Amino acid sequence: MKEYIEMFKALADENRLRILCMLSCGELCACDIQDSLNLTQPTISHHMKILQQAGLIEVEKRGKWAFYAIKQNQIDALCRFIKDATSKAHEKEEFKNYCACSRNRCICDEQ
């Protein structure tokens, strides 16, 4: 579950969400992202590092340029996690490792 926590932390920033939206159109150079968001190069680098560490994007160096793209398999895994977490988890064997329920009764109810 820790990997999903890191992804959610990375997504909890407006600029990083904008970057992902931009990358949904395809691979982009860091300079294109910088120009579109009107942010400094160090700020862009910071955001890209967080997205990369969370596993949401990948980078390819070409000469002195860095090109970024969405890691679609990670985005798909996060979407599956959200879907599973918000559906009838007790009916899904593979989701029981994440479920906080005990015998179909949520531990939140035990206050």
MIVEX-293538 format. One record per residue (C-alpha): residue in one letter; x, y, z. Coordinates in steps of 0.02 Angstrom, whole numbers, m for minus. Each point is the difference from the previous one (the first is absolute). Example, Ala and Ser with C-alpha at 12.3 -4.5 7.8 and 13.67 -1.06 7.14 Angstrom:
SITE, A, 615, m225, 390
SITE, S, 69, 172, m33
//
This chain:
SITE, M, 0, 0, 0
SITE, K, 149, 115, 27
SITE, E, 24, 21, m188
SITE, Y, m177, 67, m15
SITE, I, 27, 121, 144
SITE, E, 151, 71, m92
SITE, M, m102, 18, m159
SITE, F, m139, 92, 91
SITE, K, 126, 116, 82
SITE, A, 75, 38, m170
SITE, L, m172, 36, m72
SITE, A, m46, 118, 143
SITE, D, 75, 151, m89
SITE, E, m82, 107, m133
SITE, N, 157, 20, m105
SITE, R, 35, m187, m1
SITE, L, m179, m34, m53
SITE, R, 22, 127, m140
SITE, I, 160, m87, m53
SITE, L, m89, m168, m8
SITE, C, m139, 78, m104
SITE, M, 130, 69, m119
SITE, L, 86, m168, m12
SITE, S, m165, m85, m40
SITE, C, 20, 71, m175
SITE, G, 170, m85, m18
SITE, E, 182, 15, 43
SITE, L, 65, 175, 38
SITE, C, 168, 83, 26
SITE, A, 28, 83, 168
SITE, C, 18, 168, m87
SITE, D, m174, m18, m77
SITE, I, m75, m34, 171
SITE, Q, 96, 147, 73
SITE, D, m62, 119, m134
SITE, S, m181, m56, 14
SITE, L, m8, 13, 190
SITE, N, 107, 157, 12
SITE, L, 105, m77, 139
SITE, T, 187, 5, 26
SITE, Q, 111, m144, m53
SITE, P, 42, m50, 180
SITE, T, m186, m4, 43
SITE, I, m39, m109, m150
SITE, S, 145, m116, 47
SITE, H, m69, m14, 176
SITE, H, m174, m47, m60
SITE, M, 67, m123, m129
SITE, K, 108, m84, 132
SITE, I, m151, m25, 114
SITE, L, m105, m71, m142
SITE, Q, 142, m113, m53
SITE, Q, 34, m64, 177
SITE, A, m185, m39, 18
SITE, G, 13, m104, m158
SITE, L, m125, 104, m98
SITE, I, 117, 60, m137
SITE, E, 159, m56, m84
SITE, V, 142, 103, m70
SITE, E, 109, m29, m151
SITE, K, 159, 102, m22
SITE, R, 43, 49, m179
SITE, G, 158, 100, m2
SITE, K, m25, 147, 117
SITE, W, m191, m15, m7
SITE, A, m115, m98, 114
SITE, F, m162, m68, m72
SITE, Y, m140, m54, 115
SITE, A, m144, m121, m26
SITE, I, m138, m75, 106
SITE, K, 30, m177, 64
SITE, Q, m168, m64, m54
SITE, N, 16, m166, 93
SITE, Q, 20, 95, 165
SITE, I, m148, 113, m37
SITE, D, m104, m154, m44
SITE, A, 52, m84, 164
SITE, L, m49, 155, 99
SITE, C, m169, 6, m86
SITE, R, m29, m184, 39
SITE, F, 47, 33, 182
SITE, I, m125, 143, 13
SITE, K, m135, m104, m82
SITE, D, 33, m148, 115
SITE, A, 11, 110, 155
SITE, T, m167, 79, m36
SITE, S, m94, m155, m52
SITE, K, m52, m156, 93
SITE, A, 175, m44, 56
SITE, H, m57, m146, 108
SITE, E, m54, m90, m159
SITE, K, 173, 13, m80
SITE, E, 131, m123, 61
SITE, E, 146, 100, m72
SITE, F, m52, 157, 95
SITE, K, m13, m77, 173
SITE, N, 181, 49, 39
SITE, Y, m52, 183, m5
SITE, C, m171, m15, 80
SITE, A, m19, 71, 175
SITE, C, m158, m98, 32
SITE, S, m18, m149, 113
SITE, R, m139, m122, m43
SITE, N, m88, 128, m109
SITE, R, m3, 125, 142
SITE, C, 108, 154, m18
SITE, I, 118, 35, 145
SITE, C, m58, 181, m11
SITE, D, m164, m57, 75
SITE, E, 84, m61, 159
SITE, Q, 23, 172, 79
//
